[in-house]
Amino acid sequence: MSREAKKPRPTRIQEITASVFPAFALLAGLELDLFTALDGAPKSAAELAHARGYDADRLERLLYALVAAGLVTVGEGRFANTEEAACYLVRGRPDDISDVKELYADIWACCLRTADSVRAGAPQAKHDFARMSEHELVAFLRGLAPGARASGRGLAKHADLTACERIADVAGGSGALGQALIEAYPHLRVTVVELPEVASITRGFIAEWGSDRLEVVAADVVQEPLAGAFDIAVLRNFLQVLSPGDAERALVHTARGIKPGGAVYIIGIGVVDDSRTGPAEALGIDLAFLNLYDEGRAYTESDYRSWVASAGLKDFERIRLEGGYSMIVAHKAG
Ligand SMILES: C[S@@+](CC[C@H](N)C(=O)[O-])C[C@H]1O[C@@H](n2cnc3c(N)ncnc32)[C@H](O)[C@@H]1O
């Protein structure tokens, strides 16, 4: 057989390079709020363009890219949302995740700096939560909010919280996770603990969500123990932004604020298997982290296990969730 005949086809390379376009079409669709515009009866590109003052030709090309992405259907020149797009991408729907556009735009732009960060040995698109501008923080936390809300709803279903009174959402960002918890359990009170530099932004979001059972406390949990006596503490997408030493300190400090018999839930995309070969989504997001954080990263299950032990927590359990997320549960002795 000739060398030419034995050569592999560049199939995977072609698949990878083509796979970015649906993502960019989705982002543009969200930025133009097209899925909300397509809610209801199917519409032509000309109708949509006229209503919005957009260029009809370029809009039509974007709509066909969304058809190729499987988010929009077309028939007789009229476009409509798929069931999935109608459920998740239309503004104001109960499962609306359209705010994620701010997160994706940020994270994907950061990933373009990966080679620079590797060369420099330092993050070239650094996120320092204590130094980010208000505008950057609001965009980042708003982008994270749909996922935080979904995690809150998931936790409310997974765990029976009827006997709980107080929950701490440690490093809770927008407070959307807490909002989902109090919606599911009308007796619950949730305290969102955030850095002093971020707490006023969290208060702004909470004023938007509107609940007197959600409060914000300004504290740096790497530096100081969690004040209070909570039944449960939730840490979502938090320990992954810290160095290993700070992550351990944050967990030790969090555990101090939990009542005996209480539990800690660590929910995050930044948990990888000890082999470091999966989940694929966590390895993918670690690419963003190497551009964002001095030391934060997707840590291994064993790293989390050792911090849980240092915090005096027991019964470590890792539950694999959708989208490469993990939920680690551990308990404080009763
Ligand atoms: C990736 S965001 C996650 C926010 C939120 N938990 C979510 O899932 O949407 C990380 C959060 O950790 C907060 N944070 C970082 N260091 C902290 C510290 N030492 N104490 C309290 N919060 C901290 C940041 O302000 C930021 O809101």
The ligand as a Gaussian input file, in Angstrom:
#p B3LYP/6-31G(d) Opt

LIG

0 1
 C      -16.942000      32.025000      39.126000
 S      -17.756000      33.079000      40.245000
 C      -19.099000      32.049000      40.792000
 C      -20.266000      32.845000      41.321000
 C      -21.484000      32.014000      41.710000
 N      -21.202000      31.058000      42.752000
 C      -22.061000      31.318000      40.502000
 O      -21.951000      30.086000      40.379000
 O      -22.640000      32.025000      39.669000
 C      -16.703000      33.066000      41.640000
 C      -17.164000      33.981000      42.748000
 O      -16.295000      33.828000      43.865000
 C      -16.249000      35.059000      44.543000
 N      -15.067000      35.035000      45.421000
 C      -13.774000      34.948000      45.021000
 N      -12.967000      34.926000      46.095000
 C      -13.750000      34.992000      47.202000
 C      -13.489000      35.003000      48.585000
 N      -12.246000      34.919000      49.036000
 N      -14.535000      35.089000      49.456000
 C      -15.813000      35.169000      48.982000
 N      -16.123000      35.143000      47.660000
 C      -15.106000      35.059000      46.778000
 C      -16.139000      36.058000      43.401000
 O      -16.449000      37.378000      43.803000
 C      -17.123000      35.470000      42.397000
 O      -18.420000      36.003000      42.535000

